[in-house]
Amino acid sequence: MSPPIDAVAPLRQISTITRSSSVPTVPEAARESAREFSPKPQCADPALYFDRELSWLAFNRRVLAEAGRSDWPLLERVKFFAIFFSNLDEFFMVRVSALHEQHAAQGIKEGAGGLTPGQQLAEIGVEVRKLLAEATELLAGTLRPELEANGIHICSWQDLDADTRRLAHDYFRETVFPVLTPLVVDPVHPFPFLSNLSLSLAIEVSDPDTHVARFARVKVPEILPRFVSLAGLRPDALDDGPGREFEFLPLEELIQANLQELFPGMEILDCHPFRVTRDMDFEILEEEASDLLALLSKELRRRKFGSAVRLELAPGVPERVRRLLIDKLQINDRDVYDVSGPLGASALFAIAQLPRPDLRDPVYTQATPTQFANRTDLFSTIAHGDVMVHLPYESFAPVLDFLEQAATDPDVLAIKMTLYRTGSNPSLIRSLVKAAENGKQVAVCVEIKARFDEENNIAWAQALERAGVHVFYGAQGLKTHAKVLLVVRREEGRIARYVHLSTGNYNATTARLYTDLGLFTADPHIGEDVSELFNSLSGFSRHQEFHKLATGVELLPQTVLTKVEEQARRAKQGQPARIFAKMNALVDVNAIDSLYAASQAGVQIYLVVRGICCLRPGLPGVSDNIRVCSIVGRFLEHNRVFAFGPEGDEEFYLSSADWMPRNFYHRVEVLFPVAARSLRDKIRNEILKPAIEDNCRAYDLGPDGTYVRRTAQPGEPTVDAQAAVLNAFRASVVRPARG
């Protein structure tokens, strides 16, 4: 039996966020609490934990493994292959660059697994080279031949006949040649700056009269398609429909084949592609900033010139050229990676998106929650009962409709919202602007420090400010990662609060790609909590008491540990005890230790951790009762779902936070309860049950760190968790939804 609605335990704690100068900050008491709960290097046996960075590489190996599975349509496999390389690029730009800085500082800071930064860099080098070898073999031995067999040809210059070469040369002269800039290195031409992730050609040219050889660099222009469509060059090219064939020539090969036109009269000795990755992470000292926006804009300009952390070379680069690049980039030999396949293979996203529906996943229509179907007044629907939206199976449109209705409703007095990664869809911004123009009080917390979305968020913040929206940037020293929307409405002489809380971003694009949960509620206690949260973020306030939310660097980790410890006490008393936790990453040592203690007390623990997991399951006497799996499927598993208690009698919570130090101690996050019986059932049926039963896309983590793909046993039906949920929603689609 499920407990009654009011059986969800209220989270009554004190969380403190105060203001320093003109920006909110965290007082020393909260900082001391954060330090108390923060991981301590000397606190535990390193053998109890996996290394964070190596665990991430294990996740990316699972992504690559999906590219090799024949049960995906071919272009979906190409997409996984491109994701693998895109992930690897960001890993070097952020994580490896941070390790380089720690190593250069000659500190002995150790990760949870006991490795120093230098040891981590060495291990990363070994693992990445293994992964690159596997990726090269997969592309050459499987993906390229299957693409060829299905009429998608990635050609080399040598493959082209005379007529096609002529057409390609014409394209080169008309479109490519005008944007190329050959840069030679000699006493009057310094070595050029190599931008992050730019693909270049390393060329050696010689003057036939003097026999003096020079190094030159030609950048492959990013403004042109990486893959030149050869069919598109032919005047009689036809669209053959769904099964049409494609021919492409990599842009770098087209340039290589026509280098003589860039260096007329010179002899081309050799030419090889190479690619540089730079440190793209940075920190800003907010305490010293009089204008955070201006400081961040300045740092973004400086970020483009970060230190080089990786050099990728195509096969056959002469040693003298290799040494020149290493010397000029000021990197070590261990930072050089020889890549047999195409450099920057994330460019294969363009191939994955080709209009070949026969080689892609079937298009699906997002469902509309039944409570919102054919309803025009969302406020009355939410007032009648909480509504949960499960993305991407259900549509993001209700969020946009809710905001649009609030912008035009004459009874709405105020709208407050947090924005982290909104993407490029302006409909959400338009509704906020419209609300301000209609006289509503509109306040938006824009997190301008969201990595790689800083420039986009700065632009949105400035656009909102120009429209009269009150824009603020959250708490000093913390990123605002919570996803919260509050609408204050006048109803029959009283004030009502309507709230939307989410595990994922207010982003219409990722709402079709990521699994997330959003909760609409008119619960007055949650409404009061959210009002206090916004006041803490935007103004001068302290000692806020929250009824049902857990937020802040003190309360949220304390709440998580308390809930885990409650189950441990139940188990010690002989009562049924269970924990189900689903998240993107599990890194925090205190949370892991708490789970270990609960396991030893007899609590049955099931963890679904998509990415990094530093916890070692199945260690005798330590984590015997903990099972960990990772699901890699069509959609990116992104929601954070936590259930405490025996099956059928759980307390359910959703959150914007993973169990990582950065989420617990360096961000403003929100953990919120799910009270309605129907919504708890929805989570059981759409998340817990499918994840536990998945024997198709799930990988089980062993105590040695290896992930083993689950497979159906003889006579057992195959269960793909995401496909099962998608099929269930297909049967319940009420009407096509926008978004």
Residue pairs with C-beta under 8 A, 6 or more apart in sequence:
1 648
1 649
2 648
2 649
2 677
2 680
2 681
3 649
5 675
5 676
5 677
6 675
7 651
8 548
8 651
8 652
8 673
8 674
8 675
9 651
9 673
10 525
10 547
10 548
11 546
11 547
11 548
11 549
11 550
11 555
11 559
11 671
11 673
12 545
12 546
12 547
13 545
13 546
13 550
13 554
13 555
13 558
13 559
14 543
14 544
14 545
14 554
14 555
15 30
15 536
15 544
15 546
15 550
15 551
15 552
15 554
15 555
16 26
16 27
16 29
16 30
16 542
16 543
16 544
16 552
16 554
17 24
17 25
17 26
17 27
17 30
17 475
17 536
17 537
17 541
17 542
17 544
17 552
17 668
18 24
18 25
18 26
18 27
18 540
18 541
18 542
19 25
19 539
19 540
19 541
20 287
20 476
23 286
23 292
23 473
23 475
23 476
24 474
24 475
24 476
24 536
24 537
24 538
24 539
24 540
25 475
25 476
25 477
26 34
26 475
26 476
26 477
26 478
26 552
26 553
27 542
30 552
30 553
30 554
31 553
33 553
33 554
33 558
34 553
34 554
34 664
34 665
37 557
37 558
37 561
37 590
37 664
37 665
38 590
38 661
38 664
38 665
39 112
39 588
39 589
39 590
39 661
40 589
41 109
41 110
43 589
43 593
44 112
44 589
44 593
46 110
46 112
46 113
46 114
46 115
47 114
48 592
48 596
48 616
48 619
48 622
49 112
49 113
49 114
49 589
49 592
49 614
49 615
49 616
50 112
50 113
50 613
50 614
50 615
50 616
50 705
51 111
51 112
51 113
51 114
51 115
51 120
51 123
51 614
52 111
52 112
52 113
52 587
52 612
52 614
53 95
53 99
53 111
53 120
53 123
53 124
54 113
54 120
54 123
54 124
54 127
54 705
55 611
55 612
55 613
55 614
55 705
56 91
56 95
56 611
56 612
57 91
57 124
57 127
57 128
57 131
58 705
58 707
59 610
59 611
59 612
59 630
60 84
60 87
60 88
60 91
60 131
61 131
61 134
61 707
62 630
62 632
62 699
62 707
63 80
63 83
63 84
63 87
63 632
64 80
64 81
64 84
64 131
64 134
64 135
64 138
65 632
65 709
66 72
66 77
66 80
66 632
67 77
67 78
67 80
67 81
67 84
67 138
67 143
68 77
68 138
68 142
69 77
71 696
72 80
73 358
73 359
73 360
73 361
74 143
74 146
74 147
74 150
74 359
75 351
75 352
75 353
75 354
75 356
75 359
75 360
76 352
76 360
76 361
76 634
77 143
78 143
78 147
78 348
78 351
78 352
79 349
79 352
81 135
81 138
81 139
81 143
81 345
81 348
82 345
82 346
82 347
82 348
82 349
82 351
82 352
83 346
84 131
84 135
85 135
85 344
85 345
85 346
85 348
86 346
86 349
88 128
88 131
89 197
89 277
89 346
90 452
92 277
92 309
92 310
93 196
93 277
93 278
93 279
93 280
93 281
93 309
94 280
94 281
94 451
96 121
96 124
96 309
96 310
97 278
97 279
97 280
97 281
97 306
97 307
97 309
98 281
99 117
99 120
99 121
99 124
100 117
100 121
100 279
100 307
100 309
101 279
102 109
102 117
103 116
103 117
103 118
103 121
107 117
108 116
109 116
109 117
110 116
111 120
112 587
112 589
112 592
112 614
113 614
115 123
121 334
122 334
125 334
128 337
129 337
132 337
132 339
135 341
135 345
136 339
136 340
136 341
139 341
139 342
139 345
140 340
140 341
144 154
147 153
147 154
147 351
150 356
150 359
151 243
151 244
151 245
151 246
152 245
152 246
152 248
152 351
152 354
152 356
153 159
153 245
153 246
153 247
153 248
154 227
154 248
154 249
154 250
154 351
155 230
155 247
155 248
155 249
156 249
156 253
157 165
157 168
157 249
157 253
157 254
157 256
157 257
160 168
160 230
160 249
164 230
164 233
165 257
167 230
167 233
167 234
168 228
168 230
168 233
168 249
168 254
168 257
169 258
170 233
171 228
171 233
171 254
172 254
172 255
172 258
172 261
173 261
175 224
176 221
176 224
176 251
176 254
176 255
176 258
177 258
177 261
177 262
179 221
179 223
179 224
180 218
180 219
180 221
180 255
180 262
181 218
181 219
182 203
182 216
182 217
182 218
182 262
182 263
183 189
183 192
183 216
183 217
183 218
184 205
184 214
184 215
184 216
185 191
185 192
185 214
185 215
185 216
185 217
186 214
191 328
192 217
193 305
194 200
194 217
194 276
194 308
194 329
195 219
195 276
195 278
195 304
196 276
196 277
196 278
196 280
196 304
196 306
197 275
197 276
197 277
197 278
197 344
198 219
198 220
198 222
198 275
198 276
199 219
199 220
199 222
199 252
199 273
199 274
199 275
199 343
199 344
200 217
200 218
200 219
200 220
200 273
200 274
200 275
200 276
201 217
201 218
201 219
201 220
201 252
201 255
201 256
201 259
201 271
201 272
201 273
201 274
202 215
202 217
202 271
202 272
202 273
202 274
202 317
202 321
202 325
203 215
203 216
203 217
203 218
203 259
203 263
203 268
203 270
203 271
204 213
204 214
204 215
204 216
204 268
204 269
204 270
204 271
204 318
204 321
205 213
205 214
205 216
205 263
205 266
205 267
205 268
205 269
206 212
206 213
206 214
206 266
206 267
206 269
207 214
207 266
207 267
208 265
208 266
208 267
213 269
215 321
215 324
216 263
218 255
218 259
218 262
220 226
220 251
220 252
220 255
220 273
221 251
224 251
225 251
225 350
226 250
226 251
226 344
226 347
226 350
227 248
227 249
227 250
227 251
227 347
227 350
227 351
228 248
228 249
228 250
228 251
228 254
229 246
229 247
229 248
230 247
230 248
230 249
231 237
231 245
231 246
231 247
242 355
242 356
242 357
242 358
243 356
243 358
244 355
244 356
246 354
248 351
250 342
252 273
256 271
259 268
259 271
260 266
260 268
270 316
270 318
270 321
272 313
272 314
272 315
272 316
272 317
272 321
273 314
273 343
274 311
274 312
274 313
274 314
274 317
274 325
274 343
275 311
275 312
275 343
275 344
276 308
276 310
276 311
276 312
276 329
277 308
277 309
277 310
277 311
277 312
278 304
278 305
278 306
278 307
278 308
278 309
279 306
279 307
279 308
279 309
280 303
280 306
280 452
281 306
281 451
282 299
282 302
282 303
282 306
284 292
284 295
284 296
284 299
284 449
286 292
286 476
286 477
287 476
287 477
289 295
292 448
292 473
293 448
293 458
293 461
293 473
296 448
296 449
296 454
296 458
297 458
300 454
300 455
307 330
308 329
308 330
308 331
308 335
309 331
309 335
310 331
310 335
310 336
310 337
311 325
311 326
311 329
311 331
311 335
311 336
311 337
312 336
312 337
312 338
312 339
312 343
312 344
313 322
313 325
313 336
313 337
313 338
313 339
314 338
314 339
314 340
314 343
315 338
315 340
322 336
326 332
326 333
326 336
342 348
357 363
361 634
364 726
364 730
365 730
365 733
365 736
365 737
366 392
366 393
366 394
366 395
366 396
366 397
366 512
366 729
366 733
366 737
366 739
367 393
367 394
367 395
367 729
367 730
367 732
367 733
367 734
367 737
368 394
368 395
368 397
368 398
368 733
368 734
368 735
368 737
369 387
369 388
369 389
369 394
369 398
370 732
370 734
371 381
371 384
371 385
371 387
372 378
372 381
372 387
372 398
372 401
373 734
373 735
374 734
374 735
375 381
377 405
378 398
378 401
378 402
378 405
378 520
379 405
379 409
379 487
379 489
379 496
379 498
381 387
382 498
382 520
382 521
382 522
383 496
383 498
383 522
385 676
385 678
386 519
386 520
386 521
386 522
386 523
386 674
386 675
386 676
386 679
387 398
387 519
387 520
387 521
388 517
388 518
388 519
388 520
388 674
388 679
388 682
388 683
389 395
389 396
389 398
389 399
389 517
389 518
389 520
390 515
390 516
390 517
390 682
390 686
390 725
390 729
391 504
391 511
391 512
391 514
391 515
391 516
391 517
391 518
392 511
392 512
392 513
392 514
392 515
392 516
392 635
393 515
393 686
393 725
393 726
393 729
394 729
394 737
395 511
395 737
395 738
395 739
396 508
396 511
396 512
396 739
397 737
397 738
397 739
398 520
399 428
399 485
399 500
399 506
399 518
400 427
400 428
400 431
400 508
400 738
400 739
402 485
402 487
402 498
402 500
402 520
403 415
403 417
403 428
403 431
403 432
403 435
403 485
404 431
404 434
406 412
406 415
406 431
406 435
406 440
406 487
406 489
406 498
407 415
407 431
407 432
407 434
407 435
407 438
407 440
408 434
408 438
409 489
411 489
411 490
411 491
412 435
412 440
412 487
412 488
412 489
412 490
413 440
413 441
413 488
413 489
413 490
413 495
414 440
414 441
414 442
414 443
414 486
414 487
414 488
415 432
415 435
415 440
415 441
415 442
415 443
415 485
415 486
415 487
415 488
416 442
416 443
416 444
416 445
416 484
416 485
416 486
416 488
416 530
416 531
416 534
417 432
417 443
417 444
417 445
417 484
417 485
417 486
417 506
418 444
418 445
418 447
418 480
418 482
418 483
418 484
418 485
418 537
419 444
419 445
419 446
419 447
419 457
419 460
419 506
420 447
420 450
420 453
420 480
420 481
420 483
420 505
420 506
421 450
421 453
421 457
421 505
421 507
421 510
422 428
422 429
422 456
422 457
422 460
422 505
422 506
422 507
423 456
423 505
423 507
423 508
423 509
423 510
424 456
424 509
425 507
425 508
425 509
427 508
428 506
428 508
429 460
429 463
429 464
432 442
432 444
432 464
432 467
432 469
433 463
433 464
433 467
433 469
435 442
436 442
436 464
436 467
436 468
436 469
437 467
437 468
441 470
441 488
442 464
442 468
442 469
442 470
443 469
443 470
443 471
443 472
443 534
443 538
444 461
444 464
444 469
444 470
444 471
444 472
445 472
445 473
445 474
445 480
445 534
445 537
445 538
446 457
446 460
446 461
446 464
446 471
446 472
446 473
447 457
447 473
447 474
447 479
447 480
447 481
448 454
448 457
448 458
448 461
448 473
449 479
450 457
450 479
461 471
461 473
464 471
465 471
470 538
472 537
472 538
473 480
474 480
474 537
474 668
475 536
475 537
475 668
477 666
478 553
478 666
478 667
478 668
479 666
479 667
479 668
480 537
480 667
480 668
481 656
481 657
481 663
481 667
481 668
481 669
482 533
482 551
482 656
482 668
482 669
482 670
483 501
483 502
483 503
483 504
483 505
483 506
483 656
483 670
484 499
484 500
484 501
484 502
484 530
484 533
484 534
484 670
485 499
485 500
485 501
485 506
486 497
486 498
486 499
486 527
486 530
486 531
486 534
487 497
487 498
487 499
488 495
488 496
488 497
488 531
489 495
489 496
489 497
489 498
490 496
496 522
496 527
497 522
497 524
497 526
497 527
497 528
497 530
497 531
498 520
498 521
498 522
498 527
499 519
499 520
499 521
499 522
499 523
499 526
499 527
499 530
500 518
500 519
500 520
500 521
501 518
501 519
501 521
501 526
501 530
501 654
501 670
501 672
502 516
502 517
502 518
502 519
502 656
503 516
503 517
503 518
503 638
503 639
503 640
503 641
503 654
503 655
503 656
504 510
504 511
504 514
504 516
504 517
504 518
504 638
504 639
504 656
508 739
510 636
510 638
511 739
512 739
513 635
513 636
514 635
514 636
514 637
514 638
515 635
515 636
515 637
515 638
515 639
515 722
516 638
516 639
517 639
517 641
517 654
517 683
519 654
519 672
519 674
519 679
521 527
523 548
523 675
525 547
525 548
526 547
526 548
526 549
526 672
528 547
529 546
529 547
529 548
529 549
529 551
530 549
532 541
532 544
532 545
532 546
533 544
533 546
533 549
533 551
533 668
533 670
535 541
535 544
536 544
537 668
546 555
548 672
548 673
549 670
549 671
549 672
550 556
550 558
550 559
550 560
550 670
550 671
550 672
551 668
551 669
551 670
551 671
552 668
553 664
553 665
553 666
553 667
556 655
556 657
556 663
556 664
556 669
556 670
556 671
557 588
557 590
557 591
557 664
557 665
559 671
560 591
560 594
560 642
560 659
560 664
560 671
561 590
561 591
561 594
563 642
563 644
563 651
563 653
564 579
564 591
564 594
564 595
564 597
564 598
564 644
565 594
565 597
565 598
566 644
567 577
567 578
567 579
567 598
567 601
567 603
567 644
567 645
568 577
568 597
568 598
568 601
568 603
569 601
570 576
570 577
570 603
570 645
571 577
571 598
571 601
571 602
571 603
572 601
572 602
575 646
576 645
576 646
576 649
577 598
577 601
577 602
577 603
577 604
577 645
577 646
578 603
578 604
578 605
578 606
578 643
578 644
578 645
578 646
578 647
578 650
579 595
579 598
579 603
579 604
579 605
579 606
579 642
579 643
579 644
580 605
580 606
580 607
580 608
580 641
580 642
580 643
580 650
580 688
581 605
581 606
581 607
581 608
581 641
581 642
581 643
581 659
582 607
582 608
582 609
582 637
582 639
582 640
582 641
582 642
582 687
582 691
583 607
583 608
583 609
583 610
583 640
583 658
583 659
584 609
584 610
584 611
584 612
584 637
584 638
584 640
584 658
585 609
585 610
585 611
585 612
585 613
585 658
585 659
585 660
586 592
586 607
586 609
586 612
586 613
586 614
586 615
586 658
586 659
586 660
587 612
587 614
587 658
587 659
587 660
587 661
588 659
588 660
588 661
588 664
589 614
591 659
591 664
592 614
592 615
595 605
595 607
595 615
595 623
595 626
596 615
596 622
596 623
596 626
598 605
598 625
599 605
599 622
599 623
599 624
599 625
599 626
600 621
600 622
600 624
602 625
603 625
604 625
605 625
605 626
605 627
606 627
606 629
606 692
607 613
607 615
607 617
607 626
607 627
607 628
607 629
608 628
608 629
608 630
608 631
608 637
608 691
609 615
609 628
609 629
609 630
609 701
610 630
610 631
610 632
610 636
610 637
610 638
611 630
612 660
613 628
613 630
613 701
615 623
615 626
615 628
616 622
616 623
616 703
616 705
617 623
617 626
617 627
617 628
617 701
617 702
617 703
618 624
618 626
618 627
618 702
618 703
619 703
623 703
627 700
628 700
628 701
629 691
629 694
629 698
629 699
629 700
629 701
629 710
630 698
630 699
630 701
630 707
631 637
631 691
631 694
631 697
631 698
631 699
631 721
631 722
632 697
632 699
633 697
633 720
633 721
633 722
633 723
634 722
634 723
634 726
635 722
639 654
639 687
640 654
640 655
640 656
640 657
640 658
641 652
641 653
641 654
641 683
641 687
641 688
642 652
642 653
642 654
642 655
642 671
643 650
643 651
643 652
643 653
643 683
643 688
644 650
644 651
644 653
645 651
650 680
651 673
652 673
652 674
652 679
652 680
652 683
653 671
653 672
653 673
653 674
654 671
654 672
654 674
655 669
655 670
655 671
655 672
656 669
656 670
657 663
657 664
657 667
657 669
657 670
657 671
663 669
674 680
674 683
686 725
686 728
690 719
690 721
690 722
690 724
690 725
691 698
691 721
693 719
693 721
694 710
694 719
694 720
694 721
695 710
695 711
695 712
695 713
695 716
695 718
695 719
696 710
696 711
696 712
696 718
696 719
696 720
696 721
696 723
697 720
697 721
697 722
698 709
698 710
698 721
699 707
699 708
699 709
699 710
700 707
700 708
700 710
701 707
702 708
712 718
712 719
